[in-house]
């Protein structure tokens, strides 16, 4: 069995930032395990720009953004292994992994950072009726085919779901000469960023049909047509509203699911809302020494926020390695339902830093509503926002001084 | 001139081919699709029925019980996944329990072993998630689950290894009796043969009617299913059937041999023999009806849904044997449930029947054992490392969800009757059959198909024919 102080599962943006941050905090023995044949994760297939505005004050492409972190990692001489799949993480942090070069091997780690990212919801999970021909791709799979393999997965395309990858792929497929007929979105609002709707759909005249879903897929060998229909408030299709689109491809951008199969086996408690681990302000899970960050923790809109979060995870993992397990008082962050979830879900009022950024998503579109945070019987924050939507992550900053005597923190939305 | 041409490379056709390969002769299997196991066999309940369902004296009863008894030994000989987990037919408080007793008696008459009726306490002990108003059940310990792909592929591979030829993408367009032999035409070729085995699933009537005045009529009966993530695989431990009622045979809930949960099927007669599409109504019926026997089924863990077609003949029984008015033409028609359970017994019977009719000698070179694709997950830590050292491809995971390595996929592509499509790889190795449904591994599987099946990217398909994955290079 090998020994490392810190094992990081995943060499995408979260794993890279966590590794660099832990090294800066003095951890010498770090190993990053990456399942793909290069570092950078999904950023490698995101060749559009718009990355790094918050981190570097400039607009980078995905590979450029990843490149900045990869060079830091190389400069710091942090060890990594590619084409390496982690098969198991035990409760006492024995990591079992495999690759062609080292075979099956085990590492005892003092701390582990989970940074496995997420996967896309598949056609099967959406349970769309119809045939099962070729030509049904998740948006990310199509993105990999186009941007990394240089292959065209379709010529005439319907997209279900207005998640960011779907919107980006609408533009990408159009630029590559495909005809994108329509983007259908089940919800009455888009799941993607406003800027992507403008730049990827509006600018190319691609219609976005809100409150619509796919009700049938035709074609026994390859997709031949897709039928979409309007849905009512119950999200069930309304008979008589069907429209049939002849096409050869259906792309799905219907949500991302944190990949926590390893976390579950390790005994990490998961949130039913985020599908990611429940963590405290140190991004530590219920399993001591196991930390989580990035899309495996909760799905982010912007990679900049992933990097910031992962930096913290690396920092706290370093502290755990240096100081060992501490027993600390924790209090819960309670959401009112209009706020669907927060990360972290728990705070250590005594051990926390002076300020803490709590990120959250709302359950619906709220206009001219206020974010209200209460603790210890006091209202700490009341901030009015013109618009809040599930597709855009929100945040509040809490002060340690305000939580001294609190037994919980409550966060909610008050509508005017 | 062939001795026998078998039409259809499903479970029945492949089992018959394997049985025939025990004899000296020239045998050919013609399959309309690009791979074996592409019709009825690929989409069903994956159950080995105990055999109490069928009417005593019927062919269904005979072949089911015989097939069920053969299956365990066969699964070892031919190396396919099989597990004898037992089944329950459950009866609600408001249903007639005498119907259970009737099934028990029928099962005994059919020769099914160890059947008994159990009461609620014992059922709850066996199945904590059983619905609240289930009162009693018929317990059949000999019932089992099997991998239909695994079984079908094993039969076909073993037949091929013993000299049977296979021709794919070969849909039969006509059969004519010419003197003492048959002339079979496909779109591209003509084959001459002394005998024909018709194992064409939902098309068996069409083929039979080409040579016989005693017409058959097969209706495609659609069954829709939902398949769940392995996290739901322990929701039940036995196959749970509902008591047949006016509403039909009901929806079953069962674990699969690979640890998923399977729920279905519906039963809808359709006109289209290719109508394997799921429907909103069908899927909602699956969800509604399954709750009658099992509670709290975690529908948010569904990873895919699918539909299969059963070949229902008007007479309601299997039609096995030589056609009355066309000597040398042998039918395996109307093979609906319990067809999968019966396939080994039908294959054996039919193979021997045809061999006897032709007066074929035994094949002294016949080897009845076949080794499946090595599953490294079954090896110990040390054995697995040895394997990777010998062949590094076994250290490279391609499908994360099912932990399938490049080594297994390369084996699937390069072995006898190897996979030529994504579906072919999936059915042989489970790559792409997990929770992400090939979202991540499609491009990687394409690479392996290009390299080891010698295809261009535009030549890689999901299931043969026009099911291409990409249309050419980007700009």
Interface residues (C-beta under 8 A of the other chain):
Chain A: X35 X83 X85 X87 X98 X99 X100 X101 X102 X103 X104 X119 X120 X122 X123 X124 X125 X127 X129 X130 X131 X132 X133 X134 X135 X137 X138 X140 X141 X144 X145 X146 X148 X149 X150 X151 X152 X153 X154 X155 X175 X176 X177 X215 X216 X217 X218 X220 X221 X222 X237 X248 X264
Chain B: X226 X227 X231 X274 X276 X277 X278 X279 X280 X282 X283 X302 X303 X304 X305 X306 X381 X384 X385 X388 X389 X392 X393 X394 X395 X396 X397 X400 X403 X422 X435 X436 X437 X438 X439 X440 X442 X443 X446 X457 X461 X462 X463 X464 X465 X466 X467 X468 X469 X470 X471 X472 X473 X474 X475
